[in-house]
């Protein structure tokens, strides 16, 4: 799944990721701010909110998933 990133504030970014990717990184990066995307009762994607420093780490980790 392609990841999309948007800057929403000076130091905050929103990253759109698949539900599989979210399961892999939620604890590693202590992700708390999320938005779920659901279809027919199943979560298929998330938006996570990270700061500028976390964005670099999250992006690098997602590249390891071949995103």
Secondary structure, 3 states (H helix, E strand, C coil): CCCEEEECCCCEEEEEEEHHHHHHHCCCCCCCCEEEEEECCEEEEEEEEEEHHHHHHHHHHHHHCCC
